[in-house]
Amino acid sequence: MGKGGQSCNGVVRDAKPVEQENMAVWLVDVNTIKILPFKLPAIGPNDVRIRIKAVVICGSDVHYLKTMKCADFEVKEPMVIGHECAGIVDTVGSEVKHLVPGDRVGEPGISCARCQQCKGGRYNLCPDMKFFATPPVHGSLANQIVHPADLCFKLPENVSLEEGAMCEPLSVGVHACRRANVGPETSVLIIGAGPIGLVSVLAARAFGAPRIVIVDMDDKRLAMAKSLGADEAVKVSTKMEDLDDRVAEIKKAMISEVDVTFDCVGFNKTMSTGLNATRPGGKVCLVGMGHGVMTVPLTPAAAREVDVVGVFRYQNTWPLCLEFLRSGKIDVKPLITHRFGFTEKEVEEAFATSARGGNAIKVMFKL
């Protein structure tokens, strides 16, 4: 045996394989993203290290790329982007019992588990929430991440990693349906046929809504919504057409009264439409957050006891989402319209495709 553990023919017999450096997509400035090294923390006893295999671009990711801001959050230093993800467990901490290497998992938010909201089960409202790619927390568009094991839900065998990554946006629709108590006797109006509006169609149908009407300005998105289960689609224009006429058209399409409205846009116009279209005693769920401040007809809605319900992310949705996917009650595959690899050129192209919108519903990275 020669020096360094080599045999006479020079073949290394006892050397350990060199571990590849972890790389991630970093948002470094406006419209500037780079693939750079991403150093991970050590795995704690209750953590797992995950090899990320699928990541979906969210509208918030595009906002951060274009402006370094989204709502009240601002990127002040380089940040790893991405949060709609799924991957394969690579290593488990010493106290982890429910997962083993090779399991396929994901959920992106880490709450404190100690505050009043967390203890009450509403961990999405945790003031100390650490949510992937929400500044200053790094995201998951990386080769590997470290994550608490109790936030890793094992994917059923017949649910792909791509579908697992789609659990994140689907969770918003599921949470909205829970907040509005959608069921077999609930007629649902959905305003906005973007990705969240479309997953809301899927969720409302899975919760048993007998009739779903969707409103948007784009023919392709409305067609997609109908293919996913919406009963009727109402196209509106970019102009401020008469509110009464718009509401009358929606009610005609619904046939019966509107029990629940999901505003998946969040503009003055869309929220006013929802408040006026919803029946007395019904609910309007504000899901989209297009305008930070709104001027809407609340007083007439209050006189009809129309409840306004806020929806922020989700809570305890992953098991139900996975069951919907496992059983075939929900199929998210049609929403994945583009796929890209993990190179800087493809990442830039993927974000450009997502930003253009149109028929690009969900852009998926395959790592």
C-alpha positions in Angstrom: 0.0 0.0 0.0 1.4 3.4 -1.0 0.9 6.8 0.7 -2.5 8.2 1.1 -4.3 4.9 1.1 -3.4 4.1 -2.5 -2.7 0.6 -3.9 0.3 -0.1 -6.1 -1.8 0.6 -9.3 -2.8 4.0 -8.0 -6.5 3.3 -7.3 -7.8 5.0 -4.2 -9.4 2.3 -2.0 -10.4 4.1 1.2 -10.9 7.8 0.2 -14.4 9.2 0.9 -16.3 10.7 -2.1 -16.1 14.5 -2.3 -19.4 16.1 -1.4 -20.7 18.5 -4.1 -21.1 22.1 -3.1 -24.7 23.1 -2.5 -25.9 25.7 -5.0 -29.0 27.9 -5.0 -30.7 30.7 -7.1 -29.9 34.0 -5.4 -31.8 37.2 -6.0 -29.0 39.7 -5.9 -30.7 42.9 -7.3 -33.6 44.1 -9.4 -34.0 41.6 -12.4 -30.7 40.0 -11.4 -30.5 36.3 -10.3 -27.4 34.2 -10.0 -26.7 30.5 -9.1 -24.2 30.7 -6.2 -23.1 28.5 -3.3 -25.6 28.3 -0.4 -24.1 27.2 2.9 -26.6 25.1 4.9 -26.8 25.0 8.8 -26.0 21.9 10.6 -28.8 19.3 10.9 -30.4 19.4 14.4 -31.8 16.3 16.0 -35.3 17.1 14.8 -34.3 18.3 11.3 -33.9 16.7 7.9 -31.7 17.6 4.9 -33.7 17.5 1.7 -32.5 17.2 -1.9 -34.9 19.6 -3.7 -36.3 18.1 -6.9 -39.2 20.4 -7.9 -39.8 24.1 -7.4 -42.7 26.2 -8.8 -42.4 29.9 -9.4 -44.9 32.0 -7.5 -46.2 35.4 -8.3 -44.4 36.7 -5.2 -41.1 35.4 -6.6 -41.7 37.5 -9.7 -42.5 40.6 -7.6 -39.3 40.3 -5.7 -37.3 39.9 -8.9 -38.9 42.9 -10.5 -39.0 45.3 -7.6 -37.2 43.6 -4.6 -40.5 44.0 -2.8 -43.8 42.2 -2.3 -46.5 43.7 -0.1 -44.7 45.0 3.1 -41.7 42.7 2.6 -38.4 44.1 1.1 -35.3 42.3 0.0 -32.4 44.3 1.5 -29.6 41.8 0.9 -29.1 38.8 -1.5 -31.7 36.1 -0.8 -32.3 32.6 -2.1 -35.6 32.6 -3.8 -38.4 30.0 -4.2 -40.9 28.4 -1.8 -43.3 26.1 -3.7 -41.2 22.9 -3.5 -40.8 19.2 -2.9 -37.8 17.0 -2.5 -36.3 13.8 -1.2 -35.0 13.3 2.3 -31.2 12.8 2.2 -30.3 12.8 5.9 -32.4 12.7 9.1 -31.6 14.0 12.6 -31.1 11.7 15.5 -34.6 12.2 17.0 -36.6 11.9 13.7 -38.7 8.8 13.7 -41.4 9.3 11.0 -39.0 9.8 8.0 -36.2 8.0 6.4 -33.8 8.8 3.6 -35.6 8.5 0.3 -39.0 9.8 1.5 -40.5 12.6 -0.6 -41.7 15.6 1.3 -42.3 19.4 1.7 -44.1 22.4 3.5 -42.2 25.8 3.4 -43.2 27.8 6.6 -41.6 27.5 10.0 -43.6 28.9 12.9 -42.4 29.5 16.4 -44.9 26.9 17.9 -44.9 29.0 21.2 -47.1 32.1 20.5 -50.8 32.4 21.1 -51.6 32.0 17.4 -49.5 28.8 17.0 -50.9 27.3 20.2 -54.4 28.0 18.9 -53.6 26.2 15.6 -53.4 29.3 13.4 -49.7 29.1 12.9 -50.0 30.9 9.5 -50.5 34.1 11.6 -47.4 33.5 13.8 -45.6 36.9 14.2 -42.2 35.0 14.1 -43.0 32.9 11.0 -40.0 32.0 8.9 -41.4 31.4 5.5 -39.1 30.4 2.6 -38.1 33.3 0.3 -39.9 35.9 2.5 -37.1 38.4 3.5 -34.9 37.9 5.3 -35.5 34.1 5.2 -33.8 32.2 2.4 -35.9 30.1 0.0 -35.7 26.6 -1.4 -34.6 26.9 -5.1 -31.4 25.1 -4.2 -29.8 21.6 -4.5 -30.5 21.0 -0.8 -32.1 22.6 2.2 -32.4 21.8 5.9 -35.9 21.8 7.4 -37.8 20.8 10.5 -38.9 17.2 10.2 -42.4 17.9 11.6 -43.1 20.1 8.6 -42.2 17.4 6.2 -45.2 15.4 5.0 -44.5 12.2 3.1 -46.0 12.1 -0.4 -48.1 9.1 -1.2 -46.6 6.7 -3.7 -48.8 7.8 -6.6 -48.2 11.5 -6.0 -45.2 12.9 -8.0 -42.7 15.4 -6.8 -44.2 17.9 -9.2 -47.6 17.4 -7.7 -46.0 17.6 -4.2 -44.6 21.1 -5.1 -48.1 22.1 -6.2 -49.4 21.4 -2.7 -48.2 24.9 -1.7 -50.5 26.9 -4.0 -53.3 24.4 -3.7 -53.1 24.9 0.1 -54.3 28.5 -0.4 -57.4 27.3 -2.1 -58.0 24.6 0.5 -57.6 27.1 3.3 -59.9 29.6 1.6 -62.6 26.9 1.3 -62.2 26.1 5.0 -62.4 29.7 6.0 -65.7 30.1 4.0 -67.1 26.8 5.0 -67.6 25.7 1.4 -69.7 22.5 1.1 -72.3 20.8 -1.1 -74.8 23.6 -0.6 -72.4 26.5 -1.4 -72.4 28.3 -4.7 -69.0 29.8 -5.3 -67.9 32.9 -7.3 -64.2 33.1 -8.0 -62.8 36.5 -9.2 -59.5 36.0 -11.0 -58.4 33.0 -13.0 -54.7 33.2 -12.2 -52.9 30.3 -10.5 -54.6 30.9 -7.1 -58.0 31.4 -8.7 -57.5 28.1 -10.6 -56.5 26.1 -7.5 -59.5 27.6 -5.8 -61.7 26.1 -8.5 -60.1 22.7 -7.9 -60.5 23.1 -4.1 -64.1 24.3 -4.2 -65.1 21.4 -6.4 -63.3 19.0 -4.1 -65.2 20.5 -1.1 -68.4 19.7 -2.9 -69.5 23.2 -4.2 -72.4 22.4 -6.6 -71.8 25.5 -8.9 -68.7 27.5 -9.5 -68.6 30.7 -11.7 -65.2 32.3 -12.5 -64.5 35.9 -13.7 -61.5 37.1 -15.5 -60.3 39.3 -18.5 -58.3 36.6 -20.3 -60.0 34.0 -22.5 -57.3 31.4 -22.2 -57.4 31.5 -18.4 -61.2 31.3 -18.4 -61.0 28.3 -20.7 -58.5 26.7 -18.4 -60.8 27.3 -15.4 -63.7 25.6 -17.2 -61.5 22.7 -18.1 -60.7 22.3 -14.4 -64.3 22.3 -13.2 -65.8 25.8 -13.3 -69.4 25.7 -14.5 -69.5 29.1 -16.1 -67.0 31.8 -17.1 -67.7 35.5 -17.2 -65.3 37.7 -19.2 -64.9 41.3 -18.0 -63.1 44.2 -19.7 -60.2 46.3 -18.4 -62.5 49.3 -18.5 -64.6 50.3 -15.6 -67.9 49.0 -16.9 -71.0 49.6 -14.9 -70.8 47.6 -11.6 -74.5 46.8 -11.6 -74.3 45.3 -15.1 -71.3 43.2 -14.2 -73.0 41.9 -11.1 -76.2 41.1 -13.1 -74.1 39.1 -15.6 -72.5 37.1 -12.7 -75.8 36.4 -11.1 -77.2 35.2 -14.4 -74.3 32.9 -14.9 -74.7 31.6 -11.3 -78.4 30.9 -11.8 -78.9 30.8 -8.0 -77.5 33.3 -5.5 -73.8 33.6 -4.8 -73.1 32.2 -1.3 -69.3 32.7 -1.2 -67.0 34.9 -3.3 -63.2 34.4 -3.5 -61.5 37.6 -4.6 -58.2 36.2 -5.9 -57.1 39.5 -7.3 -57.6 42.1 -4.5 -58.3 45.3 -6.4 -61.0 47.9 -5.6 -62.9 46.8 -8.6 -62.8 43.1 -7.9 -63.6 43.5 -4.2 -66.5 45.8 -5.0 -67.8 43.2 -7.4 -67.6 40.5 -4.8 -69.4 42.5 -2.1 -72.2 43.4 -4.5 -72.6 40.0 -6.1 -72.7 38.0 -2.8 -76.1 37.3 -1.3 -77.2 38.7 2.0 -75.6 36.7 4.8 -72.9 35.4 2.5 -69.1 35.6 2.6 -66.5 37.3 0.6 -63.0 35.9 1.1 -60.1 38.3 0.3 -57.4 36.0 -1.1 -55.5 38.2 -3.5 -53.7 41.3 -2.3 -53.3 43.5 -5.4 -54.0 46.8 -3.6 -52.5 47.5 -0.1 -55.3 50.0 0.5 -58.9 49.7 -0.9 -61.9 51.9 -1.2 -64.9 49.6 -1.4 -68.7 49.7 -0.6 -68.5 48.1 2.9 -71.5 49.9 4.4 -74.1 48.5 1.9 -72.5 45.1 2.3 -72.6 45.4 6.1 -76.3 46.3 5.9 -76.8 42.9 4.1 -74.5 41.2 6.7 -72.0 40.1 4.1 -69.0 38.8 6.0 -65.5 39.8 4.8 -63.0 37.0 5.6 -59.3 37.4 5.3 -57.1 34.5 3.9 -53.4 34.5 4.5 -51.4 31.5 3.3 -52.8 28.4 5.0 -52.7 26.2 8.1 -52.8 22.4 8.5 -53.6 21.8 4.8 -50.9 19.4 3.6 -52.5 16.1 4.7 -55.8 17.0 3.1 -54.0 18.3 -0.1 -52.1 15.1 -0.4 -55.2 13.0 0.1 -57.0 15.0 -2.6 -54.1 14.3 -4.9 -53.7 10.6 -3.9 -57.4 9.9 -4.4 -57.6 11.8 -7.7 -60.2 14.1 -6.4 -57.9 17.0 -7.5 -55.5 16.9 -10.5 -53.0 19.8 -10.5 -51.0 18.5 -13.4 -52.8 20.6 -16.1 -51.6 23.7 -14.2 -47.9 23.0 -14.9 -47.4 24.5 -18.3 -43.6 24.9 -18.5 -40.6 23.1 -17.2 -37.0 24.3 -16.9 -33.7 22.9 -15.6 -31.3 24.3 -13.0 -28.9 26.6 -15.0 -28.7 30.4 -14.9 -29.9 30.6 -18.5 -32.9 28.4 -17.9 -33.7 30.2 -14.6 -33.7 33.5 -16.3 -35.9 32.1 -19.1 -38.3 30.6 -16.5 -38.8 33.8 -14.6 -39.3 35.7 -17.9 -41.9 33.1 -19.0 -43.7 33.4 -15.6 -43.6 37.2 -15.7 -45.1 37.4 -19.1 -48.2 35.6 -17.8 -50.7 34.8 -20.5 -51.1 31.0 -20.6 -48.1 30.4 -18.4 -49.9 29.2 -15.3 -47.2 27.5 -13.3 -43.5 27.3 -14.3 -41.7 24.3 -12.8 -38.0 23.8 -12.1 -36.7 20.2 -12.4 -33.6 20.0 -10.3 
